[in-house]
């Protein structure tokens, strides 16, 4: 996958091997792309998620009763880091 500033969420998720990857992956980017990726993972419309500049989001994937779920472990704003 080619990663560009205007990249689409499916391409970024493929590059990160989400959700089948076995290693920790850090994605660094800008709005609106990162917000669109997080919104997709959380089942929101792409315009519903804004990520504050410098924030850190930790997301995890799990399966429960055969259903995949994205879990927000924590969100840290720059003031808290």
OpenMM code with the backbone's topology and positions (N, CA, C; nanometers):
from openmm import Vec3, app, unit

residues = "UNK UNK UNK UNK UNK UNK UNK UNK UNK UNK UNK UNK UNK UNK UNK UNK UNK UNK UNK UNK UNK UNK UNK UNK UNK UNK UNK UNK UNK UNK UNK UNK UNK UNK UNK UNK UNK UNK UNK UNK UNK UNK UNK UNK UNK UNK UNK UNK UNK UNK UNK UNK UNK UNK UNK UNK UNK UNK UNK UNK UNK UNK UNK UNK UNK UNK UNK UNK UNK UNK UNK UNK UNK UNK UNK UNK UNK UNK UNK UNK UNK".split()
positions = [
    Vec3(0.0827, -0.1190, 0.0000),
    Vec3(0.0000, 0.0000, 0.0000),
    Vec3(0.0867, 0.1247, 0.0000),
    Vec3(0.0402, 0.2246, -0.0682),
    Vec3(0.1089, 0.3531, -0.0715),
    Vec3(0.0442, 0.4418, 0.0336),
    Vec3(0.1257, 0.4968, 0.1202),
    Vec3(0.0752, 0.5864, 0.2232),
    Vec3(0.1032, 0.7297, 0.1814),
    Vec3(-0.0031, 0.8062, 0.1671),
    Vec3(0.0075, 0.9458, 0.1290),
    Vec3(-0.0825, 1.0266, 0.2216),
    Vec3(-0.0601, 1.1565, 0.2339),
    Vec3(-0.1428, 1.2370, 0.3248),
    Vec3(-0.2919, 1.2254, 0.2998),
    Vec3(-0.3322, 1.2093, 0.1755),
    Vec3(-0.4742, 1.1984, 0.1442),
    Vec3(-0.5185, 1.0527, 0.1358),
    Vec3(-0.4433, 0.9625, 0.1988),
    Vec3(-0.4738, 0.8203, 0.1914),
    Vec3(-0.6117, 0.7866, 0.2451),
    Vec3(-0.6656, 0.6785, 0.1957),
    Vec3(-0.7970, 0.6323, 0.2382),
    Vec3(-0.7830, 0.5336, 0.3531),
    Vec3(-0.8797, 0.5309, 0.4452),
    Vec3(-0.8729, 0.4394, 0.5592),
    Vec3(-0.8451, 0.2937, 0.5230),
    Vec3(-0.9081, 0.2353, 0.4199),
    Vec3(-0.8769, 0.0951, 0.3902),
    Vec3(-0.7292, 0.0705, 0.3591),
    Vec3(-0.6656, 0.1625, 0.2876),
    Vec3(-0.5236, 0.1472, 0.2562),
    Vec3(-0.4356, 0.1545, 0.3795),
    Vec3(-0.4675, 0.2463, 0.4702),
    Vec3(-0.3905, 0.2578, 0.5943),
    Vec3(-0.4087, 0.1342, 0.6814),
    Vec3(-0.5315, 0.0853, 0.6904),
    Vec3(-0.5574, -0.0336, 0.7712),
    Vec3(-0.4893, -0.1567, 0.7119),
    Vec3(-0.4845, -0.1646, 0.5803),
    Vec3(-0.4145, -0.2745, 0.5152),
    Vec3(-0.2645, -0.2671, 0.5442),
    Vec3(-0.2073, -0.1484, 0.5353),
    Vec3(-0.0640, -0.1317, 0.5634),
    Vec3(-0.0309, -0.1673, 0.7081),
    Vec3(-0.1233, -0.1390, 0.7991),
    Vec3(-0.1031, -0.1705, 0.9407),
    Vec3(-0.1384, -0.3156, 0.9728),
    Vec3(-0.1882, -0.3883, 0.8736),
    Vec3(-0.2328, -0.5267, 0.8879),
    Vec3(-0.3431, -0.5405, 0.9928),
    Vec3(-0.4309, -0.4400, 0.9985),
    Vec3(-0.5422, -0.4413, 1.0929),
    Vec3(-0.6547, -0.5275, 1.0373),
    Vec3(-0.7129, -0.6148, 1.1120),
    Vec3(-0.6883, -0.6477, 1.2521),
    Vec3(-0.6035, -0.7727, 1.2713),
    Vec3(-0.5505, -0.8304, 1.1642),
    Vec3(-0.4826, -0.9591, 1.1753),
    Vec3(-0.3357, -0.9498, 1.2158),
    Vec3(-0.2792, -0.8308, 1.2217),
    Vec3(-0.1389, -0.8150, 1.2566),
    Vec3(-0.1098, -0.8647, 1.3974),
    Vec3(0.0096, -0.9142, 1.4169),
    Vec3(0.0482, -0.9704, 1.5474),
    Vec3(0.1436, -0.8805, 1.6255),
    Vec3(0.1733, -0.7637, 1.5711),
    Vec3(0.2681, -0.6736, 1.6353),
    Vec3(0.2042, -0.5373, 1.6587),
    Vec3(0.2616, -0.4626, 1.7487),
    Vec3(0.2169, -0.3263, 1.7733),
    Vec3(0.2523, -0.2399, 1.6524),
    Vec3(0.1592, -0.1562, 1.6120),
    Vec3(0.1800, -0.0659, 1.4988),
    Vec3(0.1462, 0.0750, 1.5448),
    Vec3(0.2293, 0.1704, 1.5076),
    Vec3(0.2037, 0.3106, 1.5375),
    Vec3(0.1786, 0.3819, 1.4054),
    Vec3(0.0619, 0.4445, 1.3941),
    Vec3(0.0311, 0.5266, 1.2772),
    Vec3(0.0431, 0.6722, 1.3174),
    Vec3(0.1150, 0.7486, 1.2396),
    Vec3(0.1319, 0.8913, 1.2642),
    Vec3(0.0759, 0.9629, 1.1423),
    Vec3(-0.0067, 1.0630, 1.1673),
    Vec3(-0.0649, 1.1325, 1.0542),
    Vec3(-0.1376, 1.2577, 1.0962),
    Vec3(-0.2279, 1.3000, 1.0130),
    Vec3(-0.2994, 1.4261, 1.0315),
    Vec3(-0.4486, 1.4051, 1.0118),
    Vec3(-0.5243, 1.5079, 1.0518),
    Vec3(-0.6665, 1.5128, 1.0226),
    Vec3(-0.6811, 1.5537, 0.8769),
    Vec3(-0.7812, 1.5110, 0.8102),
    Vec3(-0.8911, 1.4277, 0.8584),
    Vec3(-0.8660, 1.2782, 0.8474),
    Vec3(-0.7503, 1.2389, 0.7913),
    Vec3(-0.7265, 1.0971, 0.7638),
    Vec3(-0.7324, 1.0106, 0.8890),
    Vec3(-0.6618, 1.0494, 0.9959),
    Vec3(-0.6629, 0.9661, 1.1164),
    Vec3(-0.8015, 0.9591, 1.1793),
    Vec3(-0.8730, 1.0681, 1.1781),
    Vec3(-1.0093, 1.0674, 1.2305),
    Vec3(-1.0995, 0.9749, 1.1509),
    Vec3(-1.0793, 0.9712, 1.0199),
    Vec3(-1.1588, 0.8822, 0.9351),
    Vec3(-1.1259, 0.7363, 0.9631),
    Vec3(-0.9993, 0.7061, 0.9884),
    Vec3(-0.9590, 0.5687, 1.0208),
    Vec3(-1.0226, 0.5252, 1.1530),
    Vec3(-1.0102, 0.6081, 1.2559),
    Vec3(-1.0677, 0.5740, 1.3869),
    Vec3(-1.2197, 0.5619, 1.3775),
    Vec3(-1.2829, 0.6533, 1.3059),
    Vec3(-1.4290, 0.6468, 1.2903),
    Vec3(-1.4700, 0.5155, 1.2254),
    Vec3(-1.3980, 0.4730, 1.1246),
    Vec3(-1.4291, 0.3465, 1.0570),
    Vec3(-1.4164, 0.2298, 1.1545),
    Vec3(-1.3096, 0.2282, 1.2331),
    Vec3(-1.2880, 0.1185, 1.3270),
    Vec3(-1.3943, 0.1134, 1.4362),
    Vec3(-1.4463, 0.2301, 1.4734),
    Vec3(-1.5454, 0.2361, 1.5809),
    Vec3(-1.6892, 0.2342, 1.5294),
    Vec3(-1.7079, 0.2181, 1.3982),
    Vec3(-1.8417, 0.2098, 1.3425),
    Vec3(-1.9158, 0.3421, 1.3381),
    Vec3(-1.8413, 0.4516, 1.3323),
    Vec3(-1.9001, 0.5854, 1.3245),
    Vec3(-1.8943, 0.6323, 1.1794),
    Vec3(-1.9707, 0.7376, 1.1474),
    Vec3(-1.9528, 0.7963, 1.0156),
    Vec3(-1.8187, 0.8699, 1.0162),
    Vec3(-1.7585, 0.8790, 0.8994),
    Vec3(-1.6226, 0.9328, 0.8918),
    Vec3(-1.6094, 1.0763, 0.9385),
    Vec3(-1.7173, 1.1525, 0.9399),
    Vec3(-1.7087, 1.2923, 0.9822),
    Vec3(-1.7266, 1.3075, 1.1331),
    Vec3(-1.7512, 1.1992, 1.2057),
    Vec3(-1.7827, 1.2084, 1.3479),
    Vec3(-1.6625, 1.2069, 1.4422),
    Vec3(-1.5452, 1.1793, 1.3929),
    Vec3(-1.4316, 1.1622, 1.4841),
    Vec3(-1.3194, 1.2603, 1.4514),
    Vec3(-1.2940, 1.3498, 1.5422),
    Vec3(-1.1825, 1.4433, 1.5274),
    Vec3(-1.0739, 1.4020, 1.6262),
    Vec3(-0.9520, 1.4027, 1.5800),
    Vec3(-0.8388, 1.3688, 1.6665),
    Vec3(-0.7598, 1.4956, 1.6915),
    Vec3(-0.7447, 1.5296, 1.8188),
    Vec3(-0.6737, 1.6513, 1.8562),
    Vec3(-0.5255, 1.6390, 1.8207),
    Vec3(-0.4689, 1.7469, 1.7750),
    Vec3(-0.3277, 1.7513, 1.7377),
    Vec3(-0.2411, 1.7033, 1.8543),
    Vec3(-0.1532, 1.6076, 1.8258),
    Vec3(-0.0610, 1.5567, 1.9264),
    Vec3(-0.1193, 1.4503, 2.0172),
    Vec3(-0.2436, 1.4093, 1.9948),
    Vec3(-0.3075, 1.3101, 2.0815),
    Vec3(-0.2586, 1.1693, 2.0484),
    Vec3(-0.2704, 1.0824, 2.1448),
    Vec3(-0.2337, 0.9422, 2.1301),
    Vec3(-0.3582, 0.8579, 2.1549),
    Vec3(-0.3926, 0.7738, 2.0598),
    Vec3(-0.5056, 0.6816, 2.0723),
    Vec3(-0.4512, 0.5401, 2.0714),
    Vec3(-0.4929, 0.4586, 2.1673),
    Vec3(-0.4531, 0.3181, 2.1724),
    Vec3(-0.5786, 0.2358, 2.1473),
    Vec3(-0.5788, 0.1643, 2.0349),
    Vec3(-0.6920, 0.0812, 1.9967),
    Vec3(-0.6489, -0.0647, 1.9944),
    Vec3(-0.7418, -0.1516, 2.0255),
    Vec3(-0.7134, -0.2948, 2.0270),
    Vec3(-0.8308, -0.3668, 1.9616),
    Vec3(-0.8014, -0.4765, 1.8914),
    Vec3(-0.9050, -0.5582, 1.8289),
    Vec3(-0.9212, -0.6859, 1.9096),
    Vec3(-1.0466, -0.7287, 1.9251),
    Vec3(-1.0725, -0.8573, 1.9916),
    Vec3(-1.1960, -0.9199, 1.9285),
    Vec3(-1.2091, -1.0492, 1.9509),
    Vec3(-1.3289, -1.1202, 1.9066),
    Vec3(-1.4021, -1.1703, 2.0292),
    Vec3(-1.5318, -1.1469, 2.0306),
    Vec3(-1.6193, -1.1964, 2.1361),
    Vec3(-1.7351, -1.2678, 2.0703),
    Vec3(-1.7541, -1.3939, 2.1036),
    Vec3(-1.8622, -1.4740, 2.0451),
    Vec3(-1.8611, -1.4673, 1.8927),
    Vec3(-1.7400, -1.4683, 1.8356),
    Vec3(-1.7254, -1.4661, 1.6906),
    Vec3(-1.7456, -1.3317, 1.6245),
    Vec3(-1.7627, -1.2273, 1.7036),
    Vec3(-1.7833, -1.0924, 1.6492),
    Vec3(-1.6599, -1.0069, 1.6795),
    Vec3(-1.6040, -0.9445, 1.5757),
    Vec3(-1.4888, -0.8575, 1.5942),
    Vec3(-1.5283, -0.7246, 1.6553),
    Vec3(-1.4464, -0.6767, 1.7486),
    Vec3(-1.4722, -0.5489, 1.8158),
    Vec3(-1.3435, -0.4682, 1.8222),
    Vec3(-1.3560, -0.3382, 1.8002),
    Vec3(-1.2441, -0.2474, 1.8234),
    Vec3(-1.2659, -0.1831, 1.9592),
    Vec3(-1.1659, -0.1920, 2.0435),
    Vec3(-1.1730, -0.1398, 2.1796),
    Vec3(-1.0814, -0.0180, 2.1904),
    Vec3(-1.1328, 0.0906, 2.2479),
    Vec3(-1.0497, 0.2067, 2.2785),
    Vec3(-0.9908, 0.1823, 2.4171),
    Vec3(-0.8609, 0.1593, 2.4234),
    Vec3(-0.7935, 0.1334, 2.5509),
    Vec3(-0.7739, 0.2644, 2.6258),
    Vec3(-0.7227, 0.3652, 2.5554),
    Vec3(-0.7045, 0.4974, 2.6168),
    Vec3(-0.6870, 0.6021, 2.5077),
    Vec3(-0.7173, 0.7243, 2.5431),
    Vec3(-0.6902, 0.8411, 2.4593),
    Vec3(-0.6199, 0.9412, 2.5490),
    Vec3(-0.5038, 0.9867, 2.5070),
    Vec3(-0.4268, 1.0837, 2.5845),
    Vec3(-0.4071, 1.2096, 2.5028),
    Vec3(-0.4444, 1.3220, 2.5605),
    Vec3(-0.4204, 1.4496, 2.4943),
    Vec3(-0.2774, 1.4935, 2.5217),
    Vec3(-0.2249, 1.5857, 2.4427),
    Vec3(-0.0871, 1.6294, 2.4642),
    Vec3(-0.0614, 1.6825, 2.6053),
    Vec3(-0.1636, 1.7432, 2.6657),
    Vec3(-0.1471, 1.7982, 2.8013),
    Vec3(-0.1239, 1.6891, 2.9048),
    Vec3(-0.1686, 1.5677, 2.8758),
    Vec3(-0.1551, 1.4580, 2.9714),
    Vec3(-0.0332, 1.3697, 2.9461),
    Vec3(0.0374, 1.3941, 2.8376),
    Vec3(0.1540, 1.3110, 2.8056),
    Vec3(0.2787, 1.3639, 2.8699),
] * unit.nanometer
topology = app.Topology()
chain = topology.addChain("A")
for resn in residues:
    res = topology.addResidue(resn, chain)
    for name in ("N", "CA", "C"):
        topology.addAtom(name, app.Element.getBySymbol(name[0]), res)
